[in-house]
């Protein structure tokens, strides 16, 4: 979140422990891990992957 905020990129945080729809959507993606980041329909799982986030966000 800090990485995105420092670059002025807006995002939405969805807490799967409080939002059953968010949990259902996570599982539909085939992901069982958090954080999962979804950018234009493509998901990045298993935490922070700066290179992939930069590529998906057009920052490279």
N, C-alpha and C positions, 0 to 999 in steps of 0.2 A: 504494500500500500504506500509506503514511504517513497519507493522508487517511482511509482506512477504520479504521486502528488508532487514530487520535486520537478517533474516534467510537465505539470499542468494538465495531465490526462485525467479526465473524469472516469469514475468507476462506481460500481455498486457492490456493496458487501452484502452477502446473504449468509446468514448463520443457520446451518443445517440442524443445529440443536434446538432452534426456536421456530424454524420455518419448514413445515413438512413438504411443501411444494418444492422448496429448494433442494431438500434431500432427494425427493423423487426425481427431479431433473438431473441431479448429480449422478444418480444411479443409472438413469437412462443414457447418460454419456458413456457409461461403462467405467466410471471412475469411482473408486472407493476411498480415495485419499483427498485430504485437504492440506493446503489450499489448492484448488483447481481454478485456473484462470481461463475464461472463455473470451476470445477475441474474434469477432466476425465469424462465429461458428466453429472456430478451431480451438481446441482446448489444450492447455499446457498444465500438466499434472506434476505432482511430486515437487512442490515448492517453487523456488525461485530459479528460473532459467533465463538470465539476462540476455544472452545472445538470441534466444528464440523470441523473447518478448520484444526486443529491439526490432527484429525482422518483421514480426507480425504487426507491430505498430508503425512500421516504416521509418524507424529511427536510424537505420544503418545506411 
